[in-house]
Amino acid sequence: MASVKRPPAAAARSKPDAARRERWARALLDGRFDEINGAFAQDNTEPPTVVWNPEHKQLQSKVLWFLLDHWNGLRGAAAAPPMAALDPVDLRQALGYVLLIDPLDDGADFRYRLYGSLIATVSGADLTGKRVSEHHASGHVVDFSLAGYRAAYLRAEPLYTLRHPARAVHTRSWERLVLPLLAKDGRVGRFLVGNVPTDHLGGTIRPQF
């Protein structure tokens, strides 16, 4: 079973910082990555990859290909599909790697409405019902995730990220695709997210229960 080896001195890890995540959200909107890359470098981690409106060729996982195609089919000629168009039954081939995330406080934080079972197994926790700010990862990782969601909330466009965890034993990378769904007022009311862990050979991790 894939697992994550966490450092024994959790208190030594950086803590989430609301001011930093807001700066990072604005940086992602503007295409500026120096501060983000510097924070990951301090943790001896490769800088994350960030792509707005990704195409198939920029995604590695077939799970994300499927989710992007499904989202595009739902939206038709619109900029993004409405929340009501999403039927979880249609996501069967991606279930386990899917997150449904709702914005809180106008995008200051977000809540996991659904936390995929395979993601929970690999990451070591089921965060369904929890805020993203409550995630157990290092502070800069939590802030990067939150900054990505906030930027996608403000821009209402798909966002792709690829990051490499510093202390994972079996997981080489997490590949994430954030797809906005619109509320009746036209703002982002939910995200459909694919989050896929890959091993050191580049394959999708499928834990055995």
Steps between C-alpha positions, in 0.01 A plus 500: 500500500628847415564714801646831602789525742450813704784669688510429875534867590176631356540823693810580295295520183379833370151605608221620271503877457188681377694803379742281308226300329333822386832622354544166330148506356572840345836372378333202331256736332789713374732212403761583765657199674818621670369502859315170455803331347720636777279352771514155340877531451540559874334160549741343247211447259472564128294807416141416405373517144205733441294518178179693437248346259708187436469283192516121486868499410584684822330239720665171589213300649214340306281581799558870438446460126161350575405775746605777262301344215197455725518860623532629143199293398292642784586861425438491125552854371493655849810602692426239770212261576237564767518304823168333421645341185736275697375148577744301717376180337667613179838520676524127578826440317671780694348439844758461771707778345224763506454790742194722516593828664272786604616860554457659843506869592519614136797275427704571813486129579343187350333186632538145376146387420645174366850365558585211270564166672822429312631848577419441867684167499816643346502823703408325825182692588140540386427873509137487388321789673826669600636833382797502266678715761471203740708271276786324681765584236780751556391862514642603165328202333165591657546863398589399144184287477284777644661762277423284197136461598465870576660598168274258312201636694583856395585410141230230456729302270661154517832479683753217480779451753768236544705483817751258649460422873822524697456214746275249325638147481310366199342810348712694252242764412145623539333608177198724556237640264259761640181544296250775594125449519279809508224590745181672385657842564773424245780466754688182578285295737700177499811341358523160338859396571705205388803433723715210384810363678771350280782265590869529413443327166233754405206264549176581682499364854204268562514385862379156594253506790 
